[in-house]
Amino acid sequence: MGGHPLHPMLIPLPIGLLAATFACDLAFWRGQNPFWASAGFCALTGAIITAAVAAVAGFMDFFGNSRIRAIKDAWRHMSGNIVAVVLALLSLWLRASNGDDIIVPWGLLLSIAIVALILYTGWKGGELSYRHRVGMLPR
């Protein structure tokens, strides 16, 4: 898009919303205020929607360029993000099916796992950009 890779422009949204879900789960755990359960549900829903949009751009990069597919970090980045989104979908389903009662411990545990995964996949995404120069203009 205008010479800029689209995927890196989109990923701050799901990352921020997944981090917000974790923060809401922590706040709910500490105070049991239903506001935090609702806010976490909304943040998680937004995270899944924006992750799907970012994933489309990422898949276009990944499947459209054999050089990217040859990089092990690209596979780790993609695989970890897929697992994180599947865990987020599971967490959303559990919350929708069971209400606030599921947040402690399962929602919180899933949020911790998701945040750990996106820290790892973010690191791998950084490796792709800065070590392998994926999405970077030639020098």
C-alpha positions in Angstrom: 0.0 0.0 0.0 1.8 3.1 -1.2 5.1 1.2 -1.0 4.6 0.1 2.6 3.8 -3.5 3.6 0.3 -3.7 4.9 0.7 -6.5 7.5 3.0 -4.5 9.8 0.6 -1.6 9.6 -2.3 -3.7 10.8 -0.8 -5.8 13.6 -0.8 -3.1 16.4 -4.6 -3.4 16.6 -4.9 -7.1 17.5 -1.8 -6.9 19.7 -3.2 -3.9 21.7 -6.6 -5.5 22.0 -5.2 -8.8 23.2 -3.1 -7.0 25.8 -6.2 -5.0 26.8 -8.1 -8.3 27.2 -5.3 -9.6 29.5 -5.5 -6.3 31.5 -9.3 -6.5 31.8 -9.0 -10.1 33.0 -6.5 -9.1 35.6 -8.8 -6.3 36.8 -11.8 -8.7 36.9 -9.7 -11.2 38.9 -8.8 -8.5 41.4 -12.2 -6.9 41.9 -14.9 -9.1 40.3 -16.4 -6.0 38.7 -18.6 -7.1 35.8 -17.5 -4.0 33.8 -14.1 -5.6 33.3 -15.6 -8.8 32.1 -17.6 -6.9 29.5 -14.7 -4.8 28.5 -12.5 -7.9 28.1 -15.2 -9.6 26.0 -15.3 -6.5 23.7 -11.6 -6.2 23.5 -11.2 -10.0 22.7 -13.9 -9.7 20.0 -12.1 -6.8 18.4 -8.8 -8.6 18.7 -10.1 -11.6 16.8 -11.7 -9.4 14.0 -8.5 -7.3 13.6 -6.3 -10.3 13.7 -8.3 -11.9 10.9 -7.7 -8.7 8.8 -4.0 -8.6 9.6 -3.7 -12.4 8.9 -5.1 -11.9 5.4 -2.3 -9.4 4.7 0.3 -11.7 6.3 -0.9 -14.7 4.3 -0.6 -12.7 1.1 3.0 -11.9 2.0 3.8 -15.4 3.1 2.1 -17.4 0.3 3.0 -14.8 -2.4 6.7 -14.8 -1.8 8.8 -18.0 -1.8 11.7 -16.2 -0.2 9.6 -15.5 2.9 8.4 -19.2 3.0 12.0 -20.3 3.0 12.7 -18.5 6.3 12.1 -20.6 9.4 11.2 -17.5 11.5 8.4 -16.8 9.1 6.9 -20.3 9.8 7.3 -19.8 13.5 5.7 -16.3 13.3 2.8 -17.6 11.3 2.3 -20.8 13.4 2.4 -19.0 16.7 -0.1 -16.4 15.6 -2.5 -19.1 14.3 -2.3 -20.8 17.7 -2.8 -17.5 19.5 -5.9 -16.8 17.4 -7.3 -20.3 18.0 -6.8 -19.7 21.8 -8.5 -16.4 21.5 -11.4 -18.0 19.7 -11.6 -20.6 22.4 -11.5 -18.0 25.1 -14.3 -16.0 23.4 -16.4 -19.1 23.0 -15.9 -20.0 26.7 -16.9 -16.5 27.8 -20.0 -16.4 25.5 -21.1 -19.9 26.7 -20.3 -19.5 30.5 -20.4 -15.8 31.3 -18.2 -14.1 33.8 -17.7 -17.3 35.9 -15.2 -18.7 33.3 -12.8 -15.7 33.4 -11.1 -16.9 36.6 -9.2 -19.1 36.0 -9.7 -20.1 32.3 -10.1 -16.7 30.7 -7.1 -15.4 32.6 -5.0 -18.5 31.9 -5.8 -18.3 28.2 -5.0 -14.5 28.2 -1.6 -15.3 29.8 -0.9 -17.9 27.1 -2.0 -15.6 24.3 0.2 -12.7 25.5 3.2 -15.0 25.9 2.6 -16.3 22.3 2.3 -12.8 20.8 5.5 -11.7 22.6 7.2 -14.6 20.9 5.6 -14.1 17.5 6.3 -10.4 17.7 9.9 -11.1 18.3 9.9 -13.5 15.3 8.2 -10.7 13.2 10.9 -8.4 14.3 13.5 -10.9 13.1 11.7 -11.1 9.8 11.9 -7.3 9.4 15.3 -6.5 10.8 17.4 -9.6 10.3 15.8 -11.0 7.1 14.7 -7.6 5.8 11.2 -8.8 4.9 9.1 -5.8 3.9 12.0 -3.5 3.9 13.1 -1.4 0.9 16.4 -2.3 -0.7 19.3 -0.2 0.6 
